[in-house]
């Protein structure tokens, strides 16, 4: 019997690797700039496109996290792995699961000290797309150009204020015990379209939900002095445990503001927690707080104003949970 010939394997062409590089020179030491990029928990308050970051694992200099960010007007979500090298001041990254049409995305941050005391930041990307689609490549390049410029600009603006970065970017939390179920408190915060009727510090709300778990929230809030601020936020909702948000439009005193509502069952009972991470805009201190006001005054003012409003929301959420 004649044996059939073995099939010849068909080799598919390798996808084209596209590369981009964006740079900016900043009047700040490389150590401070590296530290900002290395700490992804501060990204939503520092980088305009970033909405939320959640760590999945950390081991030594390697970390894995998932990230939500605005890309071409939509909220994209992916997982990344990073390796931190503080000696070289280099951060490499690679997406574990990219969003179509992207099939792979990797790159790195490099911080080069210059002779005049400034730092050159280099942000590189390498990516491939499905079927090497030219239209998809153009869209990705456009998004990288826009978001990279925004991220590098944010680093420069924050580092060149003349204030220590750790004093400009800070976080705080408030926790409230619940008498009802945490899930019911979560529902109160998730359904924010009702807040104008239920919360005294909210004057107007418009909520849209383009896909399950992704919300855009525009809201007018009233502060203790009677002034009204309009904010616009992107929100990521994961029932019944947490809701993260990033303000796309912030009050004058802030250059960035992100936060998270969490709802958990502890050994002492159910609790709800509001966490804020803010970046102060020093140029607005005198305008908002008056002549002679300091960065410390701005920090205290923001801690009080934001904490008061979020605690008011948590108390109403707790009442709703108790009634339920």
GIQUI-V399306 format. One record per residue. N is the residue number from 1. SS is DSSP state (hx for helix, st for strand, lp for the rest). Layout:
BEGIN
n->N ss->SS
n->N ss->SS
END
This chain:
BEGIN
n->1 ss->lp
n->2 ss->lp
n->3 ss->lp
n->4 ss->lp
n->5 ss->lp
n->6 ss->lp
n->7 ss->lp
n->8 ss->lp
n->9 ss->lp
n->10 ss->lp
n->11 ss->lp
n->12 ss->lp
n->13 ss->lp
n->14 ss->lp
n->15 ss->lp
n->16 ss->lp
n->17 ss->lp
n->18 ss->st
n->19 ss->st
n->20 ss->st
n->21 ss->st
n->22 ss->st
n->23 ss->st
n->24 ss->st
n->25 ss->st
n->26 ss->st
n->27 ss->lp
n->28 ss->lp
n->29 ss->lp
n->30 ss->hx
n->31 ss->hx
n->32 ss->hx
n->33 ss->hx
n->34 ss->hx
n->35 ss->hx
n->36 ss->hx
n->37 ss->hx
n->38 ss->hx
n->39 ss->lp
n->40 ss->hx
n->41 ss->hx
n->42 ss->hx
n->43 ss->hx
n->44 ss->hx
n->45 ss->hx
n->46 ss->hx
n->47 ss->lp
n->48 ss->lp
n->49 ss->lp
n->50 ss->st
n->51 ss->st
n->52 ss->st
n->53 ss->st
n->54 ss->st
n->55 ss->st
n->56 ss->st
n->57 ss->st
n->58 ss->st
n->59 ss->st
n->60 ss->lp
n->61 ss->lp
n->62 ss->st
n->63 ss->st
n->64 ss->st
n->65 ss->st
n->66 ss->st
n->67 ss->st
n->68 ss->st
n->69 ss->st
n->70 ss->st
n->71 ss->st
n->72 ss->lp
n->73 ss->lp
n->74 ss->st
n->75 ss->st
n->76 ss->st
n->77 ss->st
n->78 ss->st
n->79 ss->st
n->80 ss->st
n->81 ss->st
n->82 ss->st
n->83 ss->st
n->84 ss->st
n->85 ss->st
n->86 ss->lp
n->87 ss->lp
n->88 ss->lp
n->89 ss->lp
n->90 ss->st
n->91 ss->st
n->92 ss->st
n->93 ss->st
n->94 ss->st
n->95 ss->st
n->96 ss->st
n->97 ss->st
n->98 ss->lp
n->99 ss->lp
n->100 ss->lp
n->101 ss->lp
n->102 ss->st
n->103 ss->st
n->104 ss->st
n->105 ss->st
n->106 ss->st
n->107 ss->st
n->108 ss->st
n->109 ss->st
n->110 ss->st
n->111 ss->st
n->112 ss->st
n->113 ss->st
n->114 ss->lp
n->115 ss->lp
n->116 ss->lp
n->117 ss->lp
n->118 ss->lp
n->119 ss->st
n->120 ss->st
n->121 ss->st
n->122 ss->st
n->123 ss->st
n->124 ss->st
n->125 ss->st
n->126 ss->st
n->127 ss->st
n->128 ss->st
n->129 ss->st
n->130 ss->hx
n->131 ss->hx
n->132 ss->hx
n->133 ss->lp
n->134 ss->hx
n->135 ss->hx
n->136 ss->hx
n->137 ss->hx
n->138 ss->hx
n->139 ss->hx
n->140 ss->hx
n->141 ss->hx
n->142 ss->hx
n->143 ss->hx
n->144 ss->hx
n->145 ss->hx
n->146 ss->hx
n->147 ss->hx
n->148 ss->hx
n->149 ss->hx
n->150 ss->hx
n->151 ss->hx
n->152 ss->hx
n->153 ss->hx
n->154 ss->hx
n->155 ss->hx
n->156 ss->hx
n->157 ss->hx
n->158 ss->hx
n->159 ss->hx
n->160 ss->lp
n->161 ss->lp
n->162 ss->lp
n->163 ss->lp
n->164 ss->lp
n->165 ss->hx
n->166 ss->hx
n->167 ss->hx
n->168 ss->hx
n->169 ss->st
n->170 ss->st
n->171 ss->st
n->172 ss->st
n->173 ss->st
n->174 ss->st
n->175 ss->st
n->176 ss->st
n->177 ss->st
n->178 ss->lp
n->179 ss->lp
n->180 ss->lp
n->181 ss->lp
n->182 ss->hx
n->183 ss->hx
n->184 ss->hx
n->185 ss->hx
n->186 ss->hx
n->187 ss->hx
n->188 ss->hx
n->189 ss->hx
n->190 ss->hx
n->191 ss->lp
n->192 ss->hx
n->193 ss->hx
n->194 ss->hx
n->195 ss->hx
n->196 ss->hx
n->197 ss->hx
n->198 ss->hx
n->199 ss->lp
n->200 ss->lp
n->201 ss->lp
n->202 ss->st
n->203 ss->st
n->204 ss->st
n->205 ss->st
n->206 ss->st
n->207 ss->st
n->208 ss->st
n->209 ss->st
n->210 ss->st
n->211 ss->st
n->212 ss->lp
n->213 ss->lp
n->214 ss->st
n->215 ss->st
n->216 ss->st
n->217 ss->st
n->218 ss->st
n->219 ss->st
n->220 ss->st
n->221 ss->st
n->222 ss->st
n->223 ss->lp
n->224 ss->lp
n->225 ss->lp
n->226 ss->lp
n->227 ss->lp
n->228 ss->st
n->229 ss->st
n->230 ss->st
n->231 ss->st
n->232 ss->st
n->233 ss->st
n->234 ss->st
n->235 ss->st
n->236 ss->st
n->237 ss->st
n->238 ss->st
n->239 ss->lp
n->240 ss->lp
n->241 ss->lp
n->242 ss->st
n->243 ss->st
n->244 ss->st
n->245 ss->st
n->246 ss->st
n->247 ss->st
n->248 ss->st
n->249 ss->st
n->250 ss->lp
n->251 ss->lp
n->252 ss->lp
n->253 ss->lp
n->254 ss->st
n->255 ss->st
n->256 ss->st
n->257 ss->st
n->258 ss->st
n->259 ss->st
n->260 ss->st
n->261 ss->st
n->262 ss->st
n->263 ss->st
n->264 ss->st
n->265 ss->st
n->266 ss->st
n->267 ss->lp
n->268 ss->lp
n->269 ss->st
n->270 ss->st
n->271 ss->st
n->272 ss->st
n->273 ss->st
n->274 ss->st
n->275 ss->st
n->276 ss->st
n->277 ss->st
n->278 ss->st
n->279 ss->st
n->280 ss->st
n->281 ss->lp
n->282 ss->hx
n->283 ss->hx
n->284 ss->hx
n->285 ss->hx
n->286 ss->hx
n->287 ss->hx
n->288 ss->hx
n->289 ss->hx
n->290 ss->lp
n->291 ss->lp
n->292 ss->lp
n->293 ss->lp
n->294 ss->lp
n->295 ss->hx
n->296 ss->hx
n->297 ss->hx
n->298 ss->hx
n->299 ss->hx
n->300 ss->hx
n->301 ss->hx
n->302 ss->hx
n->303 ss->hx
n->304 ss->hx
n->305 ss->hx
n->306 ss->hx
n->307 ss->hx
n->308 ss->hx
n->309 ss->hx
n->310 ss->hx
n->311 ss->hx
n->312 ss->hx
n->313 ss->hx
n->314 ss->hx
n->315 ss->hx
n->316 ss->hx
n->317 ss->hx
n->318 ss->hx
n->319 ss->hx
n->320 ss->hx
n->321 ss->hx
n->322 ss->hx
n->323 ss->hx
n->324 ss->lp
END
